Amino acid sequence: MNPFANLPEGHPVRVYLEENMLMRGLISSINSIDIVENFEEFEDKFKKLCLVEKHFARKENQLFPYLEKYGWTSPSQNMWAFHDDIRAEIKTARALVQEKNMPALMQQLQVVFTNLEHIMQVEEGRLLPNALSMLDEDDWKEMRSGDEEIGWMFDTPPAAYPAHVEGEYIHPSQDKQKRKLPFSLENRINLEEGYMLPEQINWLLKFMPVDITYVDENDIVIFYNRGDERVFPRSAGIIGREVKFCHPPKSVDQVLMILREFKAGRRDEAEFWITFKGKFIHIRYFAIRDDEGVYKGVIEVSQDVTHIRGLEGQQRLLDWE
């Protein structure tokens, strides 16, 4: 009897199986092309295959803890180690892609493909059937919400689980339905989630109750938002200026240290709070990295939190007069 028969759309186990189908398709496709002649096509498919990290992360942080709850600890100890072996093999393959060392890359890819196929067979033959027999429906429902935080290998999220009932209220964090947009996409910028006109982005940033400054990967100031009540004054002259010349000498060494740590990947955030002109100011620096983890700059975010700091209790009703 097929343990996977009749799994509803969006069920975590069905999603694992669908990702396995995706991986096998990518592996077959890569094996069928000449990666020297079609390097860009190969690189695109390989990047998609590398998203197996999301598949592994969901197993390690979602599925394995539930199995441990029912006394099955072997996957956490053994399969996780195998994940790490494949991660190391993928890292080696990525380095060879960067070097364009084709002979070594083709050999390394076969190592990755063989081990991915092995782990998929273990999932389908033992891990997932046992999980279905151990976990109850509430476990799978709870797991799904955490799965969403980690993400999937697909371009679009899988169906909701459990399925939404027609007409029911759906919290915005759970609403995955793609809708026909009631506005034109002409002149709009395609953001990670949503579409905005350039002037809308400008308004959004202008009216944010925080000061934002963006310094790119070359340490050049490329943006600041012009709110009416900035904590620290800025002028257009800083755009295009090296950030070390935008701070007083007494603090520039600290700024440069933050940049060094961010670029080296050792830190992702720095935080300060000061009293300035009678206000309590919260200042944070955040490293910006692309999907491959490459450093793309830093944003400085400053906010007057004097009022927030003094809040107590709760206010659930509008108090407009």
Secondary structure, DSSP 4 states (H G I P E B T S, - for coil): --TTTTPPTT-HHHHHHHHHHHHHHHHHHHHHS-TTTTHHHHHHHHHHHTTHHHHHHHIIIIIHHHHHHTT--HIIIIIHHHHHHHHHHHHHHHHHHHHT-HHHHHHHHHHHHHHHHHHHHHIIIIIHHHHHHH--HHHHHHHHHHHHHH--SSSSPPPPSSPPPTT----GGG-------SS--TT-EEETTEEE-HHHHHHHHHHSSSEEEEEETTSBEEEE---TT-SS---GGGTTSBGGGGS-HHHHHHHHHHHHHHHHTS-SEEEEEEEETTEEEEEEEEEEE-TT--EEEEEEEEEE-HHHHT--S---S----
